[in-house]
Amino acid sequence: MMLVEGFKKLPFFQDLTADQSRILEGLFTPCDFVSGSVLFEQGDSADFLYLVVTGEVVIHYKPEDGAEITVARVKGGGIVGWSAALGNAFYTSTAECVSYSQLLRVRGDELRNLCIQYPELSEIVLDRLAAVIAERLRKSHAQVMRLLRQSLETNVRNC
């Protein structure tokens, strides 16, 4: 079954005790998406956190005053939709599968409730989410800097 095998392969679930794995496995649901499927749109209600088992999900962000930018390409082992885990009301970006993708999803409120019930497991989950978020922000910062430089260079040439 994809769920059990998926758990064992994902870095998010490595080095857990048998009890911790069992607890988390009970929350996640496997789901498959064809290429072109949109998991959520920027501004949608933030309900689910997704773990990518196979495939690729692209994250797009559309600022109010600019063109849409791709902020991440998430492959096996990655996480999308962390707004739901953080308790945010809405997703801040759009997530689209660009290939057939097998994912595990969990409702954000269920994951937050689990963290209240199991403080030790909560520390592990929060630490792993923080690492993913920090890496995504680091990469998106570099991309935004490149876009700003390109825009500045274009404007300077046009003056």
DSSP file (Angstrom, degrees, kcal/mol; ACC not computed):
  #  RESIDUE AA STRUCTURE BP1 BP2  ACC     N-H-->O    O-->H-N    N-H-->O    O-->H-N    TCO  KAPPA ALPHA  PHI   PSI    X-CA   Y-CA   Z-CA
    1    1 A M     >        0   0    0      0, 0.0     4,-2.1     0, 0.0     5,-0.3   0.000 360.0 360.0 360.0 137.3    0.0    0.0    0.0
    2    2 A M  H  >  +     0   0    0      1,-0.2     4,-3.4     2,-0.2     5,-0.2   0.857 360.0  59.0 -58.7 -38.5    1.3    3.4   -1.0
    3    3 A L  H  > S+     0   0    0      2,-0.2     4,-2.2     1,-0.2    -1,-0.2   0.945 109.6  40.3 -60.0 -51.8    0.6    4.9    2.5
    4    4 A V  H  > S+     0   0    0      2,-0.2     4,-1.7     1,-0.2    -1,-0.2   0.940 120.9  43.3 -65.2 -47.3    2.8    2.5    4.4
    5    5 A E  H  X S+     0   0    0     -4,-2.1     4,-1.2     1,-0.2    -2,-0.2   0.894 112.2  55.1 -64.9 -39.0    5.6    2.5    1.9
    6    6 A G  H  X S+     0   0    0     -4,-3.4     4,-1.3    -5,-0.3     3,-0.3   0.896 105.6  52.2 -61.1 -41.3    5.3    6.3    1.4
    7    7 A F  H >< S+     0   0    0     -4,-2.2     3,-0.5    -5,-0.2     6,-0.3   0.929 106.9  51.9 -60.1 -46.4    5.8    6.8    5.1
    8    8 A K  H 3< S+     0   0    0     -4,-1.7    -1,-0.2     1,-0.2    -2,-0.2   0.770 111.9  46.7 -65.7 -26.2    9.0    4.8    5.3
    9    9 A K  H 3< S+     0   0    0     -4,-1.2    -1,-0.2    -3,-0.3    -2,-0.2   0.691  90.6  93.2 -90.2 -20.6   10.6    6.7    2.4
   10   10 A L    X<  -     0   0    0     -4,-1.3     3,-1.7    -3,-0.5     4,-0.4  -0.587  68.2-142.4 -84.1 131.8    9.9   10.2    3.4
   11   11 A P  G >  S+     0   0    0      0, 0.0     3,-1.2     0, 0.0    -1,-0.1   0.817  98.8  69.8 -56.9 -30.6   12.5   12.2    5.5
   12   12 A F  G 3  S+     0   0    0      1,-0.3   116,-0.1    65,-0.2   117,-0.1   0.784 107.3  36.4 -58.6 -27.7    9.6   13.8    7.4
   13   13 A F  G X  S+     0   0    0     -3,-1.7     3,-0.8    -6,-0.3    -1,-0.3   0.325  89.6 117.5-110.4   5.6    8.9   10.4    9.1
   14   14 A Q  T <  S+     0   0    0     -3,-1.2     3,-0.1    -4,-0.4    -5,-0.0  -0.422  73.2  20.5 -76.1 151.8   12.4    8.9    9.5
   15   15 A D  T 3  S+     0   0    0      1,-0.2     2,-0.3    -2,-0.1    -1,-0.2   0.743  88.0 137.9  65.1  27.3   13.8    8.2   12.9
   16   16 A L    <   -     0   0    0     -3,-0.8    -1,-0.2     1,-0.1    -3,-0.0  -0.697  57.5-109.5 -94.3 154.1   10.4    8.1   14.6
   17   17 A T     >  -     0   0    0     -2,-0.3     4,-2.6     1,-0.1     5,-0.2  -0.328  34.1-105.2 -71.0 165.9    9.5    5.4   17.2
   18   18 A A  H  > S+     0   0    0      1,-0.2     4,-2.3     2,-0.2     5,-0.2   0.899 123.2  49.9 -60.2 -40.7    7.0    2.8   16.2
   19   19 A D  H  > S+     0   0    0      2,-0.2     4,-2.4     1,-0.2    -1,-0.2   0.918 110.3  49.2 -64.8 -43.8    4.4    4.5   18.3
   20   20 A Q  H  > S+     0   0    0      2,-0.2     4,-2.4     1,-0.2     5,-0.2   0.918 112.0  48.8 -62.1 -43.4    5.1    7.9   16.8
   21   21 A S  H  X S+     0   0    0     -4,-2.6     4,-3.0     1,-0.2    -1,-0.2   0.923 110.9  50.5 -61.3 -44.2    4.8    6.5   13.3
   22   22 A R  H  X S+     0   0    0     -4,-2.3     4,-1.4     1,-0.2    -2,-0.2   0.909 110.3  49.9 -61.1 -43.2    1.6    4.7   14.1
   23   23 A I  H  < S+     0   0    0     -4,-2.4     4,-0.4     1,-0.2     3,-0.2   0.940 115.1  42.5 -62.0 -48.4    0.1    7.9   15.5
   24   24 A L  H >X S+     0   0    0     -4,-2.4     3,-1.8     1,-0.2     4,-1.1   0.905 108.3  58.7 -67.5 -41.5    1.1   10.0   12.4
   25   25 A E  H 3< S+     0   0    0     -4,-3.0     3,-0.2     1,-0.3    -1,-0.2   0.840  98.2  61.9 -57.5 -32.8    0.0    7.3    9.9
   26   26 A G  T 3< S+     0   0    0     -4,-1.4    -1,-0.3     1,-0.2    -2,-0.2   0.702 104.7  47.9 -67.4 -18.3   -3.5    7.4   11.3
   27   27 A L  T <4 S+     0   0    0     -3,-1.8    80,-0.4    -4,-0.4     2,-0.2   0.763  96.1  83.0 -91.2 -28.2   -3.8   11.1   10.3
   28   28 A F     <  -     0   0    0     -4,-1.1    78,-0.2    -3,-0.2   -25,-0.0  -0.546  56.1-161.7 -89.9 143.7   -2.6   10.9    6.7
   29   29 A T  E     -A  105   0A   0     76,-2.5    76,-2.4    -2,-0.2     2,-0.2  -0.976  19.6-127.5-119.8 131.5   -4.6    9.9    3.6
   30   30 A P  E     +A  104   0A   0      0, 0.0     2,-0.3     0, 0.0    74,-0.2  -0.541  32.1 176.1 -75.8 144.6   -3.0    8.9    0.3
   31   31 A C  E     -A  103   0A   0     72,-2.7    72,-3.2    -2,-0.2     2,-0.4  -0.988  18.6-148.7-149.7 142.6   -4.1   10.7   -2.8
   32   32 A D  E     -A  102   0A   0     -2,-0.3     2,-0.4    70,-0.2    70,-0.2  -0.882  13.1-169.7-112.2 141.7   -3.0   10.6   -6.4
   33   33 A F  E     -A  101   0A   0     68,-2.7    68,-2.9    -2,-0.4     2,-0.1  -0.993  16.2-132.6-133.3 138.9   -3.2   13.5   -8.8
   34   34 A V    >   -     0   0    0     -2,-0.4     3,-2.0    66,-0.2    63,-0.2  -0.437  47.7 -76.1 -81.0 161.9   -2.7   13.7  -12.6
   35   35 A S  T 3  S+     0   0    0      1,-0.3    63,-0.2    63,-0.2    -1,-0.1  -0.337 121.4  30.9 -57.1 135.4   -0.5   16.3  -14.2
   36   36 A G  T 3  S+     0   0    0     61,-3.4    -1,-0.3     1,-0.3     2,-0.2   0.280  83.2 139.0  95.6  -9.6   -2.2   19.7  -14.2
   37   37 A S    <   -     0   0    0     -3,-2.0    60,-3.1    60,-0.2     2,-0.6  -0.488  46.5-142.1 -68.7 134.4   -4.2   19.1  -11.0
   38   38 A V  E     -D   96   0B   0     58,-0.2    58,-0.3    -2,-0.2     3,-0.1  -0.888  12.3-168.6 -99.1 119.7   -4.3   22.1   -8.7
   39   39 A L  E    S-     0   0B   0     56,-2.2     2,-0.3    -2,-0.6    -1,-0.2   0.909  71.8 -21.5 -72.8 -43.2   -4.0   21.2   -5.1
   40   40 A F  E     -D   95   0B   0     55,-1.1    55,-2.5     6,-0.0    -1,-0.3  -0.974  61.7-128.3-162.4 157.0   -5.0   24.7   -3.9
   41   41 A E    >   -     0   0    0     -2,-0.3     3,-2.7    53,-0.2    50,-0.3  -0.807  41.9 -87.8-109.2 151.7   -5.0   28.2   -5.2
   42   42 A Q  T 3  S+     0   0    0     -2,-0.3    50,-0.2     1,-0.3    52,-0.1  -0.371 119.1  24.4 -54.2 126.5   -3.6   31.3   -3.6
   43   43 A G  T 3  S+     0   0    0     48,-2.5    -1,-0.3     1,-0.4    49,-0.1   0.232  91.7 129.3  96.9 -13.4   -6.4   32.7   -1.3
   44   44 A D  S <  S-     0   0    0     -3,-2.7    47,-2.5    49,-0.2    -1,-0.4  -0.327  75.8 -82.8 -67.6 157.4   -8.2   29.3   -0.9
   45   45 A S  B     -G   90   0C   0     45,-0.2     2,-1.3     1,-0.1    45,-0.3  -0.437  45.0-124.1 -59.3 128.8   -9.0   28.1    2.6
   46   46 A A        +     0   0    0     43,-2.2    -1,-0.1    42,-0.2    41,-0.1  -0.648  57.0 140.7 -84.0  94.4   -5.9   26.5    4.0
   47   47 A D        +     0   0    0     -2,-1.3    61,-3.1     1,-0.2    62,-0.4   0.810  51.2  45.0-103.5 -38.9   -7.2   23.0    5.0
   48   48 A F  E     -B  107   0A   0     59,-0.3     2,-0.4    60,-0.1    36,-0.4  -0.872  52.7-152.1-122.7 144.4   -4.5   20.4    4.1
   49   49 A L  E     -B  106   0A   0     57,-2.6    57,-2.1    -2,-0.4     2,-0.4  -0.919  26.7-154.7-100.8 135.6   -0.8   19.9    4.4
   50   50 A Y  E     -BC 105  80A   0     30,-3.2    30,-2.5    -2,-0.4     2,-0.5  -0.928  11.6-158.9-118.3 138.4    0.6   17.7    1.6
   51   51 A L  E     -BC 104  79A   0     53,-3.1    53,-2.3    -2,-0.4     2,-0.6  -0.971  21.8-133.6-111.3 127.3    3.7   15.5    1.6
   52   52 A V  E     +B  103   0A   0     26,-2.7    25,-3.7    -2,-0.5    26,-0.2  -0.703  29.5 170.3 -84.5 120.9    5.0   14.6   -1.8
   53   53 A V  E    S-     0   0A   0     49,-2.8     2,-0.3    -2,-0.6    50,-0.2   0.882  71.7  -6.5 -91.5 -53.8    5.8   10.9   -2.2
   54   54 A T  E    S+B  102   0A   0     48,-1.7    48,-1.3    22,-0.1    -1,-0.4  -0.944 108.2  33.9-137.1 160.6    6.4   10.8   -5.9
   55   55 A G  S    S-     0   0    0     -2,-0.3    21,-0.6    46,-0.2     2,-0.3  -0.549  81.0 -76.9  97.0-161.7    6.0   13.3   -8.7
   56   56 A E  E     -E   75   0B   0     43,-0.3    42,-2.4    -2,-0.2    43,-0.8  -0.992  28.2-165.2-148.4 135.4    6.4   17.1   -8.7
   57   57 A V  E     -EF  74  97B   0     17,-2.8    17,-3.6    -2,-0.3     2,-0.4  -0.981  12.8-150.3-121.3 130.1    4.4   20.0   -7.4
   58   58 A V  E     -EF  73  96B   0     38,-3.2    38,-2.5    -2,-0.4     2,-0.5  -0.853   6.4-148.5-102.7 135.9    5.1   23.6   -8.5
   59   59 A I  E     -EF  72  95B   0     13,-2.8    12,-2.5    -2,-0.4    13,-1.3  -0.908  15.9-171.3-106.0 124.3    4.4   26.5   -6.1
   60   60 A H  E     -EF  70  94B   0     34,-2.8    34,-3.0    -2,-0.5     2,-0.4  -0.895   6.8-164.0-115.3 144.7    3.4   29.8   -7.7
   61   61 A Y  E     -E   69   0B   0      8,-2.9     8,-2.9    -2,-0.4    32,-0.1  -0.997   2.9-162.4-128.1 133.7    3.0   33.2   -6.0
   62   62 A K        -     0   0    0     -2,-0.4     6,-0.2     6,-0.2     5,-0.1  -0.910  11.6-153.0-116.5 102.5    1.2   36.1   -7.6
   63   63 A P    >   -     0   0    0      0, 0.0     3,-1.3     0, 0.0    -2,-0.0  -0.371  27.2-114.3 -68.5 156.0    1.9   39.5   -5.9
   64   64 A E  T 3  S+     0   0    0      1,-0.3    -2,-0.0    -2,-0.0     0, 0.0   0.834 113.2  34.7 -59.3 -33.1   -0.8   42.1   -6.2
   65   65 A D  T 3  S+     0   0    0      2,-0.1     2,-0.3     0, 0.0    -1,-0.3   0.055 116.8  44.9-114.4  26.0    1.4   44.3   -8.3
   66   66 A G  S <  S-     0   0    0     -3,-1.3     2,-0.1     3,-0.0     3,-0.1  -0.915  85.2 -71.0-155.2-179.7    3.4   41.9  -10.4
   67   67 A A        -     0   0    0     -2,-0.3    -2,-0.1     1,-0.1    -6,-0.1  -0.412  58.9 -90.9 -77.7 153.8    3.6   38.8  -12.5
   68   68 A E        -     0   0    0     -6,-0.2     2,-0.4    -2,-0.1    -6,-0.2  -0.386  45.4-161.4 -63.0 139.6    3.2   35.3  -11.1
   69   69 A I  E     -E   61   0B   0     -8,-2.9    -8,-2.9    -3,-0.1     2,-0.6  -0.946  20.4-123.6-124.9 148.3    6.5   33.7  -10.1
   70   70 A T  E     +E   60   0B   0     -2,-0.4   -10,-0.3   -10,-0.2     3,-0.1  -0.809  28.9 177.1 -87.1 120.3    7.4   30.1   -9.4
   71   71 A V  E     +     0   0B   0    -12,-2.5     2,-0.3    -2,-0.6   -11,-0.2   0.650  60.1   6.6-101.0 -17.7    8.8   30.0   -5.9
   72   72 A A  E     -E   59   0B   0    -13,-1.3   -13,-2.8    68,-0.0     2,-0.5  -0.982  45.3-151.4-162.8 150.3    9.4   26.3   -5.6
   73   73 A R  E     -E   58   0B   0     -2,-0.3     2,-0.5   -15,-0.2   -15,-0.2  -0.973  29.2-161.4-121.3 111.1    9.5   22.9   -7.4
   74   74 A V  E     +E   57   0B   0    -17,-3.6   -17,-2.8    -2,-0.5     2,-0.2  -0.837  13.3 174.4-105.6 124.5    8.7   20.3   -4.8
   75   75 A K  E >   -E   56   0B   0     -2,-0.5     3,-2.5     1,-0.2   -23,-0.3  -0.448  48.4 -31.2-114.2-172.2    9.6   16.6   -5.4
   76   76 A G  T 3  S+     0   0    0    -21,-0.6   -23,-0.2     1,-0.3    -1,-0.2  -0.102 129.9  23.5 -46.4 130.1    9.5   13.4   -3.4
   77   77 A G  T 3  S+     0   0    0    -25,-3.7    -1,-0.3     1,-0.3   -65,-0.2   0.230 100.0 117.4  95.7 -12.0   10.1   14.0    0.3
   78   78 A G    <   -     0   0    0     -3,-2.5   -26,-2.7   -26,-0.2     2,-0.4  -0.302  55.5-134.0 -87.6 172.6    8.9   17.6    0.1
   79   79 A I  E     -C   51   0A   0    -28,-0.2     2,-0.3    -3,-0.1   -28,-0.2  -0.974  18.8-179.3-128.9 137.5    6.0   19.4    1.7
   80   80 A V  E     +C   50   0A   0    -30,-2.5   -30,-3.2    -2,-0.4    15,-0.0  -0.964  61.7  37.5-132.4 154.0    3.4   21.8    0.4
   81   81 A G    >>  +     0   0    0     -2,-0.3     3,-1.8   -32,-0.2     4,-0.6   0.780  56.7 155.6  83.3  27.7    0.6   23.6    2.0
   82   82 A W  H 3>  +     0   0    0      1,-0.3     4,-1.7     2,-0.2     6,-0.2   0.631  59.9  80.4 -68.1  -9.0    2.3   24.4    5.3
   83   83 A S  H 3>>S+     0   0    0      1,-0.2     5,-2.2     2,-0.2     4,-0.6   0.890  90.8  54.3 -57.1 -37.1   -0.1   27.3    5.7
   84   84 A A  H X45S+     0   0    0     -3,-1.8     3,-0.7   -36,-0.4    -1,-0.2   0.894 106.8  49.0 -64.8 -40.7   -2.6   24.7    6.9
   85   85 A A  H 3<5S+     0   0    0     -4,-0.6    -1,-0.2     1,-0.2    -2,-0.2   0.824 109.5  52.9 -68.5 -30.4   -0.3   23.3    9.5
   86   86 A L  H 3<5S-     0   0    0     -4,-1.7    -1,-0.2     2,-0.0    -2,-0.2   0.581 115.8-113.8 -81.9  -9.5    0.5   26.8   10.8
   87   87 A G  T <<5 +     0   0    0     -3,-0.7    -3,-0.2    -4,-0.6    -2,-0.1   0.620  59.5 157.6  86.8  12.8   -3.2   27.6   11.3
   88   88 A N      < -     0   0    0     -5,-2.2    -1,-0.3    -6,-0.2   -42,-0.2  -0.435  43.9-135.2 -68.1 146.3   -3.3   30.3    8.6
   89   89 A A  S    S+     0   0    0    -44,-0.1   -43,-2.2     1,-0.1     2,-0.3   0.840  82.7  28.0 -71.3 -33.1   -6.8   30.9    7.2
   90   90 A F  B    S-G   45   0C   0    -45,-0.3   -45,-0.2    -7,-0.1     2,-0.2  -0.930  82.1-107.5-133.9 152.1   -5.7   31.0    3.6
   91   91 A Y        -     0   0    0    -47,-2.5   -48,-2.5   -50,-0.3   -47,-0.1  -0.548  21.5-150.4 -71.8 142.2   -3.0   29.6    1.3
   92   92 A T  S    S+     0   0    0     -2,-0.2     2,-0.3   -50,-0.2   -30,-0.2   0.442  75.0  21.1 -94.5  -1.4   -0.5   32.2    0.3
   93   93 A S  S    S-     0   0    0    -52,-0.1     2,-0.4   -32,-0.1   -32,-0.2  -0.900  81.4 -99.8-151.9 178.0    0.4   30.6   -3.0
   94   94 A T  E     - F   0  60B   0    -34,-3.0   -34,-2.8    -2,-0.3     2,-0.5  -0.883  26.2-156.6-108.5 139.5   -0.9   28.1   -5.6
   95   95 A A  E     +DF  40  59B   0    -55,-2.5   -56,-2.2    -2,-0.4   -55,-1.1  -0.976  14.6 176.9-120.5 125.4    0.2   24.5   -5.8
   96   96 A E  E     -DF  38  58B   0    -38,-2.5   -38,-3.2    -2,-0.5     2,-0.4  -0.990  29.2-127.8-130.5 133.1    0.0   22.5   -9.1
   97   97 A C  E     - F   0  57B   0    -60,-3.1   -61,-3.4    -2,-0.4   -40,-0.3  -0.662  19.3-173.5 -75.9 126.7    1.1   19.0   -9.9
   98   98 A V  S    S+     0   0    0    -42,-2.4     2,-0.3    -2,-0.4   -63,-0.2   0.364  72.6  20.4-104.3   3.6    3.2   19.1  -13.0
   99   99 A S  S    S-     0   0    0    -43,-0.8   -43,-0.3   -65,-0.1   -63,-0.1  -0.949 109.8 -64.5-153.2 168.1    3.5   15.3  -13.3
  100  100 A Y        -     0   0    0     -2,-0.3     2,-0.4   -65,-0.1   -66,-0.2  -0.418  66.1-167.5 -55.9 130.2    1.5   12.4  -12.0
  101  101 A S  E     -A   33   0A   0    -68,-2.9   -68,-2.7   -46,-0.2     2,-0.5  -0.981  25.6-153.9-134.4 136.5    2.0   12.7   -8.2
  102  102 A Q  E     +AB  32  54A   0    -48,-1.3   -49,-2.8    -2,-0.4   -48,-1.7  -0.942  30.0 175.1-105.2 125.2    1.3   10.5   -5.2
  103  103 A L  E     -AB  31  52A   0    -72,-3.2   -72,-2.7    -2,-0.5     2,-0.4  -0.853  29.6-141.3-127.9 159.8    0.8   12.6   -2.0
  104  104 A L  E     -AB  30  51A   0    -53,-2.3   -53,-3.1    -2,-0.3     2,-0.4  -0.979  27.4-167.6-114.4 135.7   -0.1   12.1    1.6
  105  105 A R  E     -AB  29  50A   0    -76,-2.4   -76,-2.5    -2,-0.4     2,-0.3  -0.943  12.1-175.6-129.2 152.3   -2.4   14.7    3.1
  106  106 A V  E     - B   0  49A   0    -57,-2.1   -57,-2.6    -2,-0.4     2,-0.3  -0.995  34.3-108.3-140.1 142.6   -3.5   15.7    6.5
  107  107 A R  E  >  - B   0  48A   0    -80,-0.4     4,-2.1    -2,-0.3   -59,-0.3  -0.544  27.0-134.0 -69.1 134.3   -5.9   18.3    7.7
  108  108 A G  H  > S+     0   0    0    -61,-3.1     4,-2.4    -2,-0.3     5,-0.2   0.884 104.3  52.6 -58.3 -41.4   -4.1   21.1    9.4
  109  109 A D  H  > S+     0   0    0    -62,-0.4     4,-2.2     1,-0.2    -1,-0.2   0.865 108.4  50.8 -66.6 -34.4   -6.4   21.2   12.4
  110  110 A E  H  > S+     0   0    0     -3,-0.2     4,-2.2     2,-0.2    -1,-0.2   0.889 110.4  49.4 -68.4 -38.4   -5.9   17.5   13.0
  111  111 A L  H  X S+     0   0    0     -4,-2.1     4,-1.8     2,-0.2    -2,-0.2   0.908 111.5  48.7 -66.8 -40.9   -2.1   17.9   12.9
  112  112 A R  H  X S+     0   0    0     -4,-2.4     4,-1.3     2,-0.2    -2,-0.2   0.897 111.0  50.8 -65.0 -39.7   -2.3   20.8   15.3
  113  113 A N  H  X S+     0   0    0     -4,-2.2     4,-2.1     1,-0.2     3,-0.2   0.898 107.5  53.6 -63.4 -40.1   -4.5   18.8   17.7
  114  114 A L  H  X S+     0   0    0     -4,-2.2     4,-2.5     1,-0.2    -1,-0.2   0.905 105.0  54.7 -59.5 -41.3   -2.0   15.9   17.5
  115  115 A C  H  < S+     0   0    0     -4,-1.8     7,-0.3     1,-0.2    -1,-0.2   0.828 107.7  49.7 -64.2 -31.4    0.7   18.3   18.6
  116  116 A I  H  < S+     0   0    0     -4,-1.3    -1,-0.2    -3,-0.2    -2,-0.2   0.900 114.4  44.4 -71.4 -40.8   -1.3   19.4   21.6
  117  117 A Q  H  < S+     0   0    0     -4,-2.1    -2,-0.2     1,-0.2    -1,-0.2   0.824 122.1  36.0 -73.1 -32.3   -1.9   15.7   22.6
  118  118 A Y     X  +     0   0    0     -4,-2.5     4,-2.6    -5,-0.2    -1,-0.2  -0.745  64.4 177.2-126.9  82.2    1.7   14.5   22.0
  119  119 A P  H  > S+     0   0    0      0, 0.0     4,-1.9     0, 0.0    -1,-0.1   0.845  81.8  51.9 -57.4 -38.1    4.2   17.2   23.0
  120  120 A E  H  > S+     0   0    0      1,-0.2     4,-1.2     2,-0.2    -5,-0.1   0.928 113.7  43.2 -66.1 -43.4    7.3   15.1   22.3
  121  121 A L  H  > S+     0   0    0      1,-0.2     4,-2.6     2,-0.2    -1,-0.2   0.850 108.6  61.2 -67.5 -34.4    6.0   14.2   18.8
  122  122 A S  H  X S+     0   0    0     -4,-2.6     4,-3.1    -7,-0.3     5,-0.3   0.904 100.1  53.9 -57.9 -43.7    5.0   17.9   18.4
  123  123 A E  H  X S+     0   0    0     -4,-1.9     4,-2.1     1,-0.2    -1,-0.2   0.899 110.5  46.5 -59.5 -41.4    8.6   19.0   18.8
  124  124 A I  H  X S+     0   0    0     -4,-1.2     4,-2.2     2,-0.2    -2,-0.2   0.947 114.4  46.3 -66.3 -49.3    9.7   16.6   16.0
  125  125 A V  H  X S+     0   0    0     -4,-2.6     4,-2.5     1,-0.2     5,-0.2   0.932 114.6  47.2 -60.3 -48.0    6.9   17.7   13.7
  126  126 A L  H  X S+     0   0    0     -4,-3.1     4,-2.7     1,-0.2    -1,-0.2   0.889 110.7  52.2 -63.2 -40.0    7.5   21.4   14.3
  127  127 A D  H  X S+     0   0    0     -4,-2.1     4,-1.9    -5,-0.3    -1,-0.2   0.910 111.9  45.9 -62.3 -42.4   11.3   21.1   13.9
  128  128 A R  H  X S+     0   0    0     -4,-2.2     4,-1.8     2,-0.2    -2,-0.2   0.884 113.3  48.8 -71.1 -38.1   10.8   19.3   10.5
  129  129 A L  H  X S+     0   0    0     -4,-2.5     4,-2.8    -5,-0.2     5,-0.2   0.919 109.9  52.6 -64.3 -42.8    8.3   21.9    9.3
  130  130 A A  H  X S+     0   0    0     -4,-2.7     4,-2.8     1,-0.2     5,-0.2   0.893 107.5  51.7 -60.7 -40.1   10.5   24.7   10.4
  131  131 A A  H  X S+     0   0    0     -4,-1.9     4,-2.0     2,-0.2    -1,-0.2   0.912 111.9  46.3 -63.5 -42.3   13.4   23.2    8.4
  132  132 A V  H  X S+     0   0    0     -4,-1.8     4,-2.4     2,-0.2    -2,-0.2   0.927 114.2  47.6 -65.3 -45.3   11.2   23.0    5.3
  133  133 A I  H  X S+     0   0    0     -4,-2.8     4,-2.6     1,-0.2     5,-0.2   0.926 111.6  50.0 -63.1 -45.9    9.9   26.5    5.7
  134  134 A A  H  X S+     0   0    0     -4,-2.8     4,-2.2    -5,-0.2    -1,-0.2   0.910 112.2  47.5 -61.1 -42.7   13.3   28.0    6.3
  135  135 A E  H  X S+     0   0    0     -4,-2.0     4,-2.3    -5,-0.2    -1,-0.2   0.918 111.9  49.6 -65.6 -43.1   14.8   26.3    3.2
  136  136 A R  H  X S+     0   0    0     -4,-2.4     4,-2.6     1,-0.2    -2,-0.2   0.917 112.2  48.0 -61.9 -43.5   11.8   27.4    1.0
  137  137 A L  H  X S+     0   0    0     -4,-2.6     4,-2.3     2,-0.2    -1,-0.2   0.889 110.1  52.5 -65.7 -38.7   12.2   31.0    2.2
  138  138 A R  H  X S+     0   0    0     -4,-2.2     4,-1.7    -5,-0.2    -2,-0.2   0.935 113.2  43.7 -61.2 -46.1   15.9   31.0    1.6
  139  139 A K  H  X S+     0   0    0     -4,-2.3     4,-1.9     1,-0.2    -2,-0.2   0.896 113.8  49.5 -68.1 -40.5   15.4   29.8   -2.0
  140  140 A S  H  X S+     0   0    0     -4,-2.6     4,-2.6     1,-0.2    -1,-0.2   0.859 106.8  56.7 -69.8 -32.8   12.5   32.1   -2.7
  141  141 A H  H  X S+     0   0    0     -4,-2.3     4,-2.2     1,-0.2    -1,-0.2   0.932 107.7  48.0 -60.7 -45.1   14.6   35.1   -1.4
  142  142 A A  H  X S+     0   0    0     -4,-1.7     4,-2.0     1,-0.2    -1,-0.2   0.892 111.9  49.9 -62.6 -39.5   17.3   34.3   -3.9
  143  143 A Q  H  X S+     0   0    0     -4,-1.9     4,-2.3     2,-0.2    -2,-0.2   0.913 109.4  50.2 -67.1 -42.2   14.8   34.0   -6.7
  144  144 A V  H  X S+     0   0    0     -4,-2.6     4,-2.5     1,-0.2    -2,-0.2   0.898 108.9  53.0 -62.9 -40.2   13.2   37.4   -5.8
  145  145 A M  H  X S+     0   0    0     -4,-2.2     4,-2.4     2,-0.2    -1,-0.2   0.907 108.6  50.0 -61.6 -41.9   16.6   39.0   -5.7
  146  146 A R  H  X S+     0   0    0     -4,-2.0     4,-2.6     2,-0.2    -2,-0.2   0.927 111.2  48.9 -61.3 -44.7   17.3   37.7   -9.3
  147  147 A L  H  X S+     0   0    0     -4,-2.3     4,-2.5     1,-0.2    -2,-0.2   0.904 111.3  49.5 -62.8 -41.8   14.0   39.0  -10.5
  148  148 A L  H  X S+     0   0    0     -4,-2.5     4,-2.6     2,-0.2    -1,-0.2   0.910 111.4  49.0 -64.1 -41.9   14.6   42.4   -9.0
  149  149 A R  H  X S+     0   0    0     -4,-2.4     4,-2.9     2,-0.2    -2,-0.2   0.925 111.7  49.2 -62.6 -44.2   18.1   42.6  -10.5
  150  150 A Q  H  X S+     0   0    0     -4,-2.6     4,-2.3     1,-0.2    -2,-0.2   0.922 112.7  47.8 -60.9 -43.9   16.7   41.6  -13.9
  151  151 A S  H  X S+     0   0    0     -4,-2.5     4,-2.5     2,-0.2    -2,-0.2   0.913 112.6  48.7 -63.2 -43.9   14.0   44.3  -13.6
  152  152 A L  H  X S+     0   0    0     -4,-2.6     4,-2.5     2,-0.2    -2,-0.2   0.921 111.3  49.4 -62.6 -45.2   16.5   46.9  -12.6
  153  153 A E  H  X S+     0   0    0     -4,-2.9     4,-2.2     2,-0.2    -1,-0.2   0.897 111.5  49.5 -61.8 -40.5   18.8   46.0  -15.5
  154  154 A T  H  X S+     0   0    0     -4,-2.3     4,-1.6    -5,-0.2    -2,-0.2   0.923 112.1  47.9 -63.5 -44.7   15.9   46.2  -17.9
  155  155 A N  H  X S+     0   0    0     -4,-2.5     4,-0.6     1,-0.2    -2,-0.2   0.882 110.7  51.2 -64.8 -38.6   14.9   49.6  -16.6
  156  156 A V  H >< S+     0   0    0     -4,-2.5     3,-0.9     1,-0.2    -1,-0.2   0.905 110.3  49.1 -65.3 -42.0   18.5   50.9  -16.7
  157  157 A R  H 3< S+     0   0    0     -4,-2.2    -1,-0.2     1,-0.2    -2,-0.2   0.832 109.7  52.7 -66.0 -31.6   18.8   49.8  -20.4
  158  158 A N  H 3<        0   0    0     -4,-1.6    -1,-0.2     1,-0.2    -2,-0.2   0.568 360.0 360.0 -82.5  -8.4   15.5   51.5  -21.3
  159  159 A C    <<        0   0    0     -3,-0.9    -1,-0.2    -4,-0.6    -2,-0.1   0.476 360.0 360.0 -81.7 360.0   16.5   54.9  -19.8
